[in-house]
Amino acid sequence: MNYSMNENGDIAETQNVPFSETNETFEARKVVIHIKNLQKSFGDNHVLNGFNLKLQEGENLVVMGKSGSGKSVMIKCLVGLMQPDSGYIEVMGKEVNTLDQTQLDALRADIGFLFQGSALYDSMTVRENLEFPMRRHKEKLGDVTDTEPLVLEALENVGLAHTMNLMPEELSGGMKRRVALARTLILKPKVILYDEPTSGLDPITAKEIIELMRSIQKKYNTSSLIITHDVDCARVISERMVLLVDGINYAEGTFAELSASTDPKVEAFFKK
């Protein structure tokens, strides 16, 4: 079975929608991210060589690829931190490569990003870490002047309301990841980008983070693009998967479809 997108970046087959609370079909959902024929090279190293991707509204889409395969480059191009050599990138109806800095900042305010290392500010309390994005994007607050209820709500979503006045050094690795996720949620993003969300965590904590990601997706109907090497994470969280090989979306499908593939390049992702 061929799971790759065609030259127009269109998905060839209807996929199951396990987390949907409606009878809405996969194709009927709005496209919130569309990447078409993305090309990016560094000298003779062709990192992305015609990569295509579509993320539907309310979907959890996992992208897997080996180290150095271009996952991070794709994310940087997606949010306008890196200019691609060619290709089309649309996020929530905006063509990224045509936006000026003010427009990019406004778009990024609607995109949450959970960094691999949590990326909390060591010199700030948990509360101050969560207030930081609100200070940068005051327009998202409207008439709200007291941010404490918003901070408390975000921390309650991740089960850490009691950590508001703690410093990052007082938190475990799993707690830091939860606080970082709370910070990601503080501006109510429409899209969340997860960069290796379970990396460096013990199996029990990793499972807790995965379940938290699922509960947040259901509660807020966020659209999530998840970069991971964790096969267990992909199995639990993904509605659909894209395998990034040789700079292209080499294979695409549900976890069950891809894990049953006999293609050697696909099988390599699922061997332990």
Secondary structure, DSSP 8 states (H G I E B T S, - for coil): ------TT----S----TT-SS---TTTS-EEEEEEEEEEEETTEEEEEEEEEEEETT-EEEEEE-TTSSHHHHHHHHTTSS--SEEEEEETTEEGGG--HHHHHHHHTTEEEE-TT----TTS-HHHHHHHHHHHTGGGTTT----HHHHHHHHHHTT-GGGTT--GGGS-HHHHHHHHHHHHHTT--SEEEEESTTTT--HHHHHHHHHHHHHHHHHH--EEEEE---HHHHHHH-SEEEEEETTEEEEEE-HHHHHT---HHHHHHH--
